[in-house]
Amino acid sequence: MTNLHLLQVKNEVKFDATRNGFGRGLVKAGEQNEHVVALCADLTGSIKMDGFQKAFPERFIEIGIAEQNLATVGAGLALAGKVPFVASYAAFSPGRNWEQIKTTACLNEVPVKVVGGHAGLYTGPDGATHQMLEDIALMRVMPGMVVLCPCDAVEAEKMVLAMAADPRPNYIRLSREATPVITSLQTPFEIGKAYVFSPGKDVTILATGMMTVPALEAAEKLYKEGIDAEVVHVPTIKPLDTVTILKSVRKTRCVVTVEEAQIIGGLGGAIAELTAENYPVPLKRIGMQDCYGESGTPEELLKHFGLDANHIRLAAHHVIELKK
């Protein structure tokens, strides 16, 4: 059971926030490419752009609390040949400046890299106003936009380097709280690829971001019950790795999707569209069910909204029964 041993003894697993991995990756990207610049909307420390600011002060711009300006200045720099990373909380960017991202970055097909920090339920006690749960849907519908969601800090670091080299507009979704690190520097990452983290034959569990860990925990529980679940980590929500995903679905003939975001328009929506058009199978979407978040610890919120490992396990049983 690939990677599952990492989850059996929690105190042996390193914890780190994806925003920290982003910060380290941004400094490396700046070292590798002098055209990389960083812009922030008054959240430099929270988004972890402070390392880049210290290393390259002449390539860092503090925009202030003006997210629309953040997007348009970034697009202007991109048109001038720079590779701008524009960062704020996801609730504000893309939450507040979606139209500017569309008209100045995407319509012009320039490589603006939109960084949405404190996304999802792992924002925790900040509550519903700051728990951006609609960002995957917002950015996935944007023509030309790449949508990325790392499972841990190591993958987030690698993701930044890939983004800096990608010629398209990109969006990366980052968490506030520290989460288990389940990948290494040797674990592959490429924009547009999904990865089988735990092979199986009975049910496909497609997970993105922080939810890959609960998906692996659910697979371990299912294995003890005689069910062989295949866990596929989907760090690139757009463009989807249709080859890897459909190969798994054709093998297991039933699917559970898992995300800490709205299932309407999110990963679950993307997989529903893909399977409906190519290989219809029983499907259960685990995620936010058309509702807003609440204040609480990530563990409390995942359990409350039905996103923890046990709910994933129950969903797997459900789709397997439907398959029969």
C-alpha positions as CSV (number, residue, x, y, z in Angstrom):
1,M,0.0,0.0,0.0
2,T,2.1,2.9,-1.3
3,N,2.8,5.8,1.1
4,L,0.2,4.5,3.7
5,H,2.9,3.6,6.2
6,L,3.6,7.3,6.5
7,L,0.2,7.9,7.9
8,Q,0.2,5.1,10.5
9,V,2.4,6.9,13.1
10,K,1.4,10.6,12.9
11,N,4.3,11.8,15.1
12,E,6.8,10.4,12.7
13,V,5.4,12.5,9.8
14,K,6.8,16.0,9.2
15,F,4.2,18.7,9.1
16,D,4.5,21.9,7.1
17,A,2.2,24.4,5.4
18,T,2.0,24.6,1.6
19,R,2.4,28.4,1.9
20,N,5.9,27.7,3.4
21,G,6.7,25.5,0.4
22,F,5.5,28.2,-1.9
23,G,7.8,30.7,-0.3
24,R,10.9,28.5,-0.6
25,G,10.0,27.7,-4.2
26,L,9.5,31.4,-5.1
27,V,13.1,32.2,-3.9
28,K,14.4,29.3,-6.0
29,A,12.5,30.5,-9.0
30,G,13.9,34.0,-8.5
31,E,17.4,32.6,-8.4
32,Q,16.9,30.6,-11.6
33,N,15.1,33.4,-13.6
34,E,15.9,37.1,-13.2
35,H,12.5,37.9,-14.9
36,V,10.5,36.4,-11.9
37,V,8.9,39.2,-9.9
38,A,6.6,39.2,-6.9
39,L,3.6,41.4,-6.0
40,C,1.6,41.2,-2.8
41,A,-1.6,42.8,-1.4
42,D,-0.3,43.7,2.1
43,L,0.1,40.0,3.2
44,T,3.8,39.4,2.5
45,G,4.4,37.5,5.7
46,S,1.2,35.5,5.7
47,I,1.7,34.4,2.0
48,K,5.4,33.7,2.7
49,M,6.7,36.2,0.1
50,D,9.0,37.7,2.7
51,G,11.9,35.5,1.7
52,F,11.7,36.7,-1.9
53,Q,11.4,40.3,-0.7
54,K,14.6,40.0,1.3
55,A,16.5,38.2,-1.5
56,F,15.3,40.4,-4.3
57,P,14.0,43.7,-3.0
58,E,14.2,45.3,-6.4
59,R,11.9,42.7,-7.8
60,F,9.3,42.9,-5.1
61,I,6.3,45.3,-5.2
62,E,3.9,45.9,-2.3
63,I,0.7,46.8,-3.9
64,G,-1.3,47.3,-0.7
65,I,-4.9,46.3,-0.1
66,A,-5.9,46.7,-3.8
67,E,-6.5,43.3,-5.3
68,Q,-7.8,44.6,-8.6
69,N,-4.6,46.7,-9.0
70,L,-2.6,43.6,-8.0
71,A,-3.9,41.7,-11.1
72,T,-3.6,44.6,-13.5
73,V,-0.1,45.6,-12.5
74,G,0.9,41.9,-12.7
75,A,-0.5,41.7,-16.2
76,G,1.4,44.8,-17.3
77,L,4.6,43.4,-16.0
78,A,3.9,40.1,-17.9
79,L,3.3,42.1,-21.1
80,A,6.7,43.7,-20.5
81,G,8.4,40.3,-20.3
82,K,8.4,39.5,-16.6
83,V,7.0,36.5,-14.8
84,P,4.8,38.0,-12.1
85,F,3.6,36.0,-9.0
86,V,0.6,38.0,-7.6
87,A,-0.4,37.0,-4.1
88,S,-3.2,37.6,-1.6
89,Y,-5.7,35.5,0.3
90,A,-7.8,33.4,-2.1
91,A,-10.9,35.1,-0.6
92,F,-9.7,38.3,-2.2
93,S,-7.7,37.0,-5.2
94,P,-9.4,35.6,-7.2
95,G,-12.4,36.3,-5.0
96,R,-12.4,40.0,-5.5
97,N,-10.5,40.6,-8.7
98,W,-11.7,37.8,-11.0
99,E,-12.7,40.2,-13.7
100,Q,-9.3,41.9,-13.8
101,I,-7.6,38.5,-14.0
102,K,-9.8,37.6,-16.9
103,T,-9.5,40.8,-18.9
104,T,-5.9,41.7,-18.3
105,A,-4.1,38.4,-17.8
106,C,-6.1,35.6,-19.5
107,L,-7.5,37.6,-22.5
108,N,-3.9,38.8,-23.2
109,E,-2.6,35.3,-22.7
110,V,0.3,36.4,-20.5
111,P,1.9,34.3,-17.7
112,V,0.5,35.9,-14.6
113,K,0.8,33.5,-11.6
114,V,-2.1,34.0,-9.3
115,V,-1.4,32.8,-5.7
116,G,-4.4,32.2,-3.5
117,G,-3.4,31.8,0.1
118,H,-5.4,30.6,3.1
119,A,-7.8,28.7,0.8
120,G,-10.2,25.9,1.9
121,L,-11.1,24.6,5.4
122,Y,-7.6,24.6,6.6
123,T,-8.0,28.3,7.2
124,G,-9.8,27.1,10.3
125,P,-10.8,29.6,13.0
126,D,-11.0,32.5,10.5
127,G,-14.4,31.2,9.5
128,A,-16.6,31.4,6.4
129,T,-15.5,34.9,5.2
130,H,-11.9,33.7,4.8
131,Q,-12.4,30.1,3.9
132,M,-12.4,30.4,0.1
133,L,-14.2,27.3,-1.2
134,E,-15.3,28.6,-4.6
135,D,-11.8,29.3,-6.1
136,I,-11.4,26.1,-8.0
137,A,-14.7,26.6,-9.8
138,L,-13.9,30.3,-10.4
139,M,-10.5,29.6,-11.9
140,R,-11.4,26.3,-13.7
141,V,-14.0,28.1,-15.8
142,M,-11.5,30.8,-16.9
143,P,-10.3,30.0,-20.5
144,G,-6.6,29.4,-20.6
145,M,-6.1,29.2,-16.8
146,V,-4.0,26.4,-15.3
147,V,-5.4,25.4,-11.8
148,L,-3.0,23.8,-9.3
149,C,-3.5,22.4,-5.8
150,P,-0.5,20.8,-4.0
151,C,-0.9,18.0,-1.4
152,D,2.0,19.2,0.8
153,A,4.7,21.8,1.2
154,V,7.3,19.8,-0.9
155,E,4.9,19.6,-3.9
156,A,4.1,23.3,-3.5
157,E,7.8,24.2,-3.8
158,K,8.2,22.1,-7.0
159,M,4.9,23.5,-8.3
160,V,6.3,27.1,-8.1
161,L,9.3,26.2,-10.3
162,A,7.0,24.6,-12.8
163,M,4.7,27.6,-12.8
164,A,7.6,30.0,-13.5
165,A,8.5,28.0,-16.6
166,D,4.9,27.7,-17.9
167,P,3.9,30.2,-20.5
168,R,0.2,30.3,-19.4
169,P,-1.7,32.1,-16.6
170,N,-1.6,29.8,-13.5
171,Y,-3.5,29.6,-10.2
172,I,-2.1,27.9,-7.2
173,R,-4.2,27.2,-4.1
174,L,-2.3,27.3,-0.7
175,S,-3.3,26.4,2.9
176,R,-2.7,28.2,6.1
177,E,-2.2,25.3,8.5
178,A,0.6,22.8,8.5
179,T,-0.3,19.4,7.1
180,P,1.5,16.1,6.7
181,V,4.4,16.0,4.2
182,I,3.8,12.8,2.2
183,T,6.0,13.5,-0.9
184,S,9.8,13.9,-1.3
185,L,12.1,15.8,-3.6
186,Q,12.1,12.6,-5.7
187,T,8.3,12.4,-6.1
188,P,7.5,13.4,-9.6
189,F,5.5,16.5,-10.4
190,E,4.6,17.9,-13.8
191,I,1.8,20.4,-14.7
192,G,-1.1,18.4,-16.2
193,K,-0.2,15.0,-14.6
194,A,-2.1,13.0,-12.0
195,Y,-0.3,10.3,-9.9
196,V,-1.3,7.0,-8.5
197,F,-0.2,7.1,-4.9
198,S,-1.8,3.8,-3.9
199,P,-2.7,1.2,-6.6
200,G,-5.9,-0.8,-6.3
201,K,-8.7,-2.4,-8.3
202,D,-12.0,-2.0,-6.5
203,V,-12.6,1.7,-6.4
204,T,-10.9,4.9,-7.6
205,I,-10.5,7.7,-5.1
206,L,-9.5,10.9,-6.8
207,A,-8.2,13.5,-4.4
208,T,-6.6,16.9,-4.6
209,G,-4.7,19.2,-2.3
210,M,-4.9,18.6,1.5
211,M,-7.5,15.9,0.9
212,T,-5.0,13.4,-0.5
213,V,-3.9,12.5,3.0
214,P,-7.5,11.6,4.2
215,A,-8.0,9.7,1.0
216,L,-4.9,7.6,1.7
217,E,-6.1,7.1,5.3
218,A,-9.5,5.9,3.9
219,A,-7.7,3.5,1.5
220,E,-5.9,2.0,4.5
221,K,-9.2,1.4,6.3
222,L,-10.8,-0.1,3.2
223,Y,-7.8,-2.4,2.7
224,K,-8.4,-3.8,6.2
225,E,-12.0,-4.4,5.1
226,G,-11.0,-6.3,2.0
227,I,-11.4,-3.5,-0.4
228,D,-8.5,-2.5,-2.7
229,A,-8.8,1.3,-3.3
230,E,-6.7,3.1,-5.9
231,V,-5.8,6.6,-4.7
232,V,-5.0,9.0,-7.5
233,H,-3.6,12.4,-6.5
234,V,-4.7,15.2,-8.8
235,P,-2.5,18.2,-8.3
236,T,-3.5,19.7,-11.6
237,I,-7.2,20.3,-11.7
238,K,-7.0,22.0,-15.1
239,P,-5.8,20.7,-17.5
240,L,-6.9,17.3,-16.2
241,D,-4.8,14.2,-16.8
242,T,-7.6,12.4,-18.6
243,V,-5.4,9.5,-19.6
244,T,-4.4,8.5,-16.0
245,I,-7.8,9.2,-14.6
246,L,-9.8,7.3,-17.2
247,K,-7.3,4.4,-17.0
248,S,-8.0,4.0,-13.3
249,V,-11.8,4.5,-13.7
250,R,-12.0,1.9,-16.5
251,K,-10.2,-0.6,-14.1
252,T,-12.3,0.0,-11.0
253,R,-15.6,1.1,-12.6
254,C,-16.6,3.4,-9.7
255,V,-15.2,6.7,-8.4
256,V,-15.1,8.9,-5.3
257,T,-13.8,12.5,-5.6
258,V,-12.4,14.4,-2.6
259,E,-11.7,18.1,-2.2
260,E,-12.1,20.8,0.5
261,A,-13.9,23.0,-1.9
262,Q,-17.4,23.3,-3.5
263,I,-18.2,20.2,-5.4
264,I,-20.2,22.3,-7.9
265,G,-17.6,23.3,-10.4
266,G,-14.6,21.9,-8.4
267,L,-12.7,18.7,-8.9
268,G,-15.9,16.7,-8.4
269,G,-17.6,18.6,-11.2
270,A,-14.6,18.2,-13.5
271,I,-14.6,14.4,-13.0
272,A,-18.4,14.2,-13.4
273,E,-18.1,15.9,-16.8
274,L,-15.1,13.7,-17.8
275,T,-16.7,10.4,-16.9
276,A,-20.2,11.3,-18.2
277,E,-18.7,12.0,-21.6
278,N,-16.2,9.2,-21.8
279,Y,-17.0,6.3,-19.3
280,P,-20.1,6.7,-17.1
281,V,-19.7,5.0,-13.8
282,P,-21.1,5.3,-10.2
283,L,-19.7,8.5,-8.7
284,K,-19.8,10.1,-5.3
285,R,-18.4,13.6,-4.7
286,I,-16.9,14.4,-1.3
287,G,-16.6,18.1,-0.6
288,M,-18.6,21.2,0.3
289,Q,-22.2,20.5,-0.5
290,D,-23.4,23.9,-1.6
291,C,-22.8,25.5,1.8
292,Y,-20.4,27.9,3.5
293,G,-17.7,27.1,6.0
294,E,-17.6,27.7,9.7
295,S,-15.1,28.5,12.4
296,G,-13.2,25.6,13.9
297,T,-10.1,23.5,13.7
298,P,-9.4,21.8,10.4
299,E,-10.1,18.4,12.0
300,E,-13.4,19.6,13.4
301,L,-14.5,21.1,10.1
302,L,-13.5,18.1,8.0
303,K,-15.6,15.8,10.3
304,H,-18.5,18.3,10.5
305,F,-18.8,18.7,6.7
306,G,-18.2,15.0,5.9
307,L,-14.7,15.3,4.4
308,D,-12.7,13.0,6.8
309,A,-11.3,9.6,6.1
310,N,-14.3,7.8,7.5
311,H,-16.8,9.6,5.2
312,I,-14.5,8.8,2.3
313,R,-14.5,5.2,3.3
314,L,-18.3,5.1,3.5
315,A,-18.6,6.8,0.1
316,A,-16.3,4.1,-1.4
317,H,-18.6,1.4,0.0
318,H,-21.6,3.2,-1.5
319,V,-20.2,3.4,-5.1
320,I,-19.0,-0.2,-5.0
321,E,-22.6,-1.3,-4.1
322,L,-23.9,0.8,-7.0
323,K,-21.4,-0.8,-9.3
324,K,-22.8,-4.3,-8.3
